[in-house]
Amino acid sequence: YFYYADSSELVGNWIYSNTASSSAGDGGGLFLHLSDDVVVSDNRVFDNTSGRHGGGLYLSNVDDSTLAANHVYRNQADGDRDGGGLYAYSCRDSTLAGNEFYSNTAKQGGGVYLYAGDHITLTGNHVYSNTALGSGARGGGLGVASADDVTLIDNQLVNNTSSSRGGGMYTTNSDRLAMRGNAIAGNTAADGG
């Protein structure tokens, strides 16, 4: 749990088999809150479970930060919650680059869920084999909601599944979404692959 952890670096760690068990438990593996200029890179985040959002990673009000070259896999957000691999809430001016998110599960954003952020860039990430599961499931690979100025460049969203909508990606109430050079393929959903 990192709180007011400005200018921190989390590099080369293995974060695994952790549980935030309460119904309000965010961030099964890592909870990062109200922190700026943070670097999270070259970590392995796996087999974690949250009772609420962010099975692997939960970032809240984290600005001017970078997540790069992390492997985030087999994490789960329980209880019809969001962001199996990563849940990012109200984050600004931040970048996700060269990460792998795979085999994660949540109701919305099986791999990654971005909510209420601004000026977020995703570049060169591989988001695959994630699942959005349950009634009203959205975004097997990636979910974006109420976020502005989100840019996706050269990402791969492949072989993700949603039991309802948006197997690869689902967006709602988000302005200025830009996509360039991404591969979105082999995804499956009941409505809107």
One Martini backbone bead per residue (centre of mass of N, CA, C, O) as a GRO file, in nm:
protein
  193
    1TYR     BB    1   0.090   0.041   0.028
    2PHE     BB    2   0.067   0.358  -0.141
    3TYR     BB    3   0.099   0.690   0.016
    4TYR     BB    4   0.230   0.956  -0.082
    5ALA     BB    5   0.455   0.843  -0.329
    6ASP     BB    6   0.658   1.035  -0.445
    7SER     BB    7   0.911   0.948  -0.654
    8SER     BB    8   0.878   0.646  -0.712
    9GLU     BB    9   1.023   0.302  -0.733
   10LEU     BB   10   0.913  -0.002  -0.908
   11VAL     BB   11   1.161  -0.258  -0.954
   12GLY     BB   12   1.183  -0.599  -1.006
   13ASN     BB   13   0.924  -0.734  -0.895
   14TRP     BB   14   0.739  -0.979  -0.704
   15ILE     BB   15   0.373  -0.998  -0.722
   16TYR     BB   16   0.215  -1.253  -0.520
   17SER     BB   17  -0.045  -1.410  -0.363
   18ASN     BB   18  -0.261  -1.184  -0.306
   19THR     BB   19  -0.519  -1.035  -0.073
   20ALA     BB   20  -0.821  -0.835  -0.097
   21SER     BB   21  -1.102  -0.945   0.082
   22SER     BB   22  -1.283  -0.725   0.090
   23SER     BB   23  -1.546  -0.546  -0.057
   24ALA     BB   24  -1.321  -0.286  -0.037
   25GLY     BB   25  -1.079  -0.439  -0.185
   26ASP     BB   26  -0.811  -0.292  -0.329
   27GLY     BB   27  -0.552  -0.428  -0.460
   28GLY     BB   28  -0.413  -0.723  -0.443
   29GLY     BB   29  -0.103  -0.640  -0.499
   30LEU     BB   30  -0.145  -0.312  -0.556
   31PHE     BB   31  -0.156   0.014  -0.385
   32LEU     BB   32  -0.191   0.341  -0.544
   33HIS     BB   33  -0.198   0.674  -0.380
   34LEU     BB   34  -0.148   0.993  -0.421
   35SER     BB   35   0.076   0.992  -0.672
   36ASP     BB   36   0.380   1.118  -0.818
   37ASP     BB   37   0.623   1.028  -1.017
   38VAL     BB   38   0.591   0.715  -1.106
   39VAL     BB   39   0.769   0.395  -1.125
   40VAL     BB   40   0.656   0.092  -1.300
   41SER     BB   41   0.894  -0.178  -1.351
   42ASP     BB   42   0.972  -0.503  -1.420
   43ASN     BB   43   0.723  -0.660  -1.320
   44ARG     BB   44   0.556  -0.927  -1.139
   45VAL     BB   45   0.193  -0.981  -1.160
   46PHE     BB   46   0.045  -1.255  -0.972
   47ASP     BB   47  -0.214  -1.423  -0.822
   48ASN     BB   48  -0.427  -1.201  -0.757
   49THR     BB   49  -0.685  -1.062  -0.522
   50SER     BB   50  -0.993  -0.882  -0.524
   51GLY     BB   51  -1.291  -0.757  -0.376
   52ARG     BB   52  -1.259  -0.544  -0.597
   53HIS     BB   53  -1.049  -0.350  -0.745
   54GLY     BB   54  -0.771  -0.465  -0.877
   55GLY     BB   55  -0.622  -0.751  -0.872
   56GLY     BB   56  -0.327  -0.642  -0.917
   57LEU     BB   57  -0.379  -0.322  -0.983
   58TYR     BB   58  -0.408   0.002  -0.802
   59LEU     BB   59  -0.488   0.331  -0.926
   60SER     BB   60  -0.508   0.655  -0.747
   61ASN     BB   61  -0.426   0.954  -0.826
   62VAL     BB   62  -0.200   0.911  -1.062
   63ASP     BB   63   0.064   1.120  -1.175
   64ASP     BB   64   0.318   1.137  -1.389
   65SER     BB   65   0.337   0.827  -1.493
   66THR     BB   66   0.497   0.485  -1.519
   67LEU     BB   67   0.420   0.183  -1.706
   68ALA     BB   68   0.678  -0.073  -1.761
   69ALA     BB   69   0.744  -0.396  -1.846
   70ASN     BB   70   0.505  -0.558  -1.738
   71HIS     BB   71   0.375  -0.860  -1.579
   72VAL     BB   72   0.016  -0.928  -1.595
   73TYR     BB   73  -0.122  -1.223  -1.427
   74ARG     BB   74  -0.375  -1.408  -1.292
   75ASN     BB   75  -0.592  -1.199  -1.212
   76GLN     BB   76  -0.865  -1.092  -0.970
   77ALA     BB   77  -1.189  -0.943  -0.972
   78ASP     BB   78  -1.424  -0.959  -0.753
   79GLY     BB   79  -1.763  -0.905  -0.731
   80ASP     BB   80  -1.823  -0.745  -0.995
   81ARG     BB   81  -1.551  -0.618  -1.086
   82ASP     BB   82  -1.266  -0.416  -1.185
   83GLY     BB   83  -0.970  -0.484  -1.310
   84GLY     BB   84  -0.780  -0.747  -1.316
   85GLY     BB   85  -0.493  -0.618  -1.364
   86LEU     BB   86  -0.599  -0.304  -1.405
   87TYR     BB   87  -0.680  -0.010  -1.203
   88ALA     BB   88  -0.758   0.328  -1.315
   89TYR     BB   89  -0.810   0.625  -1.114
   90SER     BB   90  -0.775   0.943  -1.188
   91CYS     BB   91  -0.551   0.959  -1.407
   92ARG     BB   92  -0.262   1.164  -1.514
   93ASP     BB   93  -0.017   1.196  -1.730
   94SER     BB   94   0.014   0.886  -1.841
   95THR     BB   95   0.204   0.566  -1.896
   96LEU     BB   96   0.169   0.270  -2.103
   97ALA     BB   97   0.459   0.049  -2.165
   98GLY     BB   98   0.527  -0.271  -2.262
   99ASN     BB   99   0.302  -0.445  -2.157
  100GLU     BB  100   0.160  -0.744  -1.996
  101PHE     BB  101  -0.184  -0.864  -2.030
  102TYR     BB  102  -0.287  -1.182  -1.882
  103SER     BB  103  -0.526  -1.387  -1.755
  104ASN     BB  104  -0.754  -1.195  -1.666
  105THR     BB  105  -1.031  -1.102  -1.426
  106ALA     BB  106  -1.355  -0.936  -1.486
  107LYS     BB  107  -1.625  -0.746  -1.553
  108GLN     BB  108  -1.439  -0.494  -1.625
  109GLY     BB  109  -1.157  -0.510  -1.758
  110GLY     BB  110  -0.979  -0.773  -1.753
  111GLY     BB  111  -0.702  -0.627  -1.795
  112VAL     BB  112  -0.806  -0.312  -1.838
  113TYR     BB  113  -0.906  -0.014  -1.634
  114LEU     BB  114  -1.031   0.310  -1.723
  115TYR     BB  115  -1.114   0.581  -1.485
  116ALA     BB  116  -1.135   0.921  -1.498
  117GLY     BB  117  -0.918   1.018  -1.689
  118ASP     BB  118  -0.619   1.207  -1.824
  119HIS     BB  119  -0.390   1.175  -2.041
  120ILE     BB  120  -0.356   0.871  -2.176
  121THR     BB  121  -0.093   0.634  -2.265
  122LEU     BB  122  -0.085   0.358  -2.499
  123THR     BB  123   0.221   0.162  -2.569
  124GLY     BB  124   0.309  -0.153  -2.667
  125ASN     BB  125   0.085  -0.340  -2.572
  126HIS     BB  126  -0.011  -0.671  -2.439
  127VAL     BB  127  -0.356  -0.785  -2.472
  128TYR     BB  128  -0.437  -1.116  -2.348
  129SER     BB  129  -0.656  -1.355  -2.242
  130ASN     BB  130  -0.899  -1.203  -2.131
  131THR     BB  131  -1.183  -1.152  -1.888
  132ALA     BB  132  -1.529  -1.072  -1.910
  133LEU     BB  133  -1.752  -1.135  -1.631
  134GLY     BB  134  -2.092  -1.127  -1.638
  135SER     BB  135  -2.327  -0.914  -1.575
  136GLY     BB  136  -2.235  -0.660  -1.785
  137ALA     BB  137  -1.998  -0.713  -1.945
  138ARG     BB  138  -1.679  -0.530  -2.021
  139GLY     BB  139  -1.398  -0.560  -2.166
  140GLY     BB  140  -1.176  -0.797  -2.186
  141GLY     BB  141  -0.917  -0.619  -2.226
  142LEU     BB  142  -1.056  -0.315  -2.249
  143GLY     BB  143  -1.154  -0.035  -2.036
  144VAL     BB  144  -1.334   0.283  -2.098
  145ALA     BB  145  -1.433   0.545  -1.856
  146SER     BB  146  -1.466   0.873  -1.822
  147ALA     BB  147  -1.237   0.954  -2.034
  148ASP     BB  148  -0.968   1.171  -2.143
  149ASP     BB  149  -0.733   1.163  -2.365
  150VAL     BB  150  -0.690   0.877  -2.522
  151THR     BB  151  -0.397   0.682  -2.628
  152LEU     BB  152  -0.343   0.438  -2.895
  153ILE     BB  153  -0.023   0.266  -2.964
  154ASP     BB  154   0.079  -0.031  -3.078
  155ASN     BB  155  -0.130  -0.237  -2.987
  156GLN     BB  156  -0.241  -0.560  -2.846
  157LEU     BB  157  -0.574  -0.706  -2.894
  158VAL     BB  158  -0.597  -1.051  -2.800
  159ASN     BB  159  -0.805  -1.305  -2.718
  160ASN     BB  160  -1.056  -1.184  -2.591
  161THR     BB  161  -1.334  -1.188  -2.339
  162SER     BB  162  -1.698  -1.145  -2.344
  163SER     BB  163  -2.023  -1.209  -2.211
  164SER     BB  164  -2.108  -0.938  -2.366
  165ARG     BB  165  -1.915  -0.666  -2.425
  166GLY     BB  166  -1.628  -0.622  -2.570
  167GLY     BB  167  -1.375  -0.820  -2.609
  168GLY     BB  168  -1.137  -0.614  -2.658
  169MET     BB  169  -1.322  -0.333  -2.641
  170TYR     BB  170  -1.451  -0.068  -2.414
  171THR     BB  171  -1.643   0.237  -2.451
  172THR     BB  172  -1.745   0.523  -2.231
  173ASN     BB  173  -1.774   0.851  -2.184
  174SER     BB  174  -1.536   0.934  -2.401
  175ASP     BB  175  -1.291   1.168  -2.493
  176ARG     BB  176  -1.046   1.177  -2.711
  177LEU     BB  177  -0.998   0.914  -2.892
  178ALA     BB  178  -0.688   0.753  -2.995
  179MET     BB  179  -0.595   0.543  -3.288
  180ARG     BB  180  -0.269   0.375  -3.368
  181GLY     BB  181  -0.151   0.074  -3.487
  182ASN     BB  182  -0.347  -0.143  -3.399
  183ALA     BB  183  -0.423  -0.479  -3.274
  184ILE     BB  184  -0.754  -0.628  -3.331
  185ALA     BB  185  -0.788  -0.978  -3.245
  186GLY     BB  186  -0.975  -1.263  -3.165
  187ASN     BB  187  -1.228  -1.163  -3.035
  188THR     BB  188  -1.499  -1.212  -2.782
  189ALA     BB  189  -1.865  -1.166  -2.799
  190ALA     BB  190  -2.203  -1.131  -2.771
  191ASP     BB  191  -2.148  -0.801  -2.819
  192GLY     BB  192  -1.904  -0.694  -2.978
  193GLY     BB  193  -1.586  -0.808  -3.052
   0.00000   0.00000   0.00000
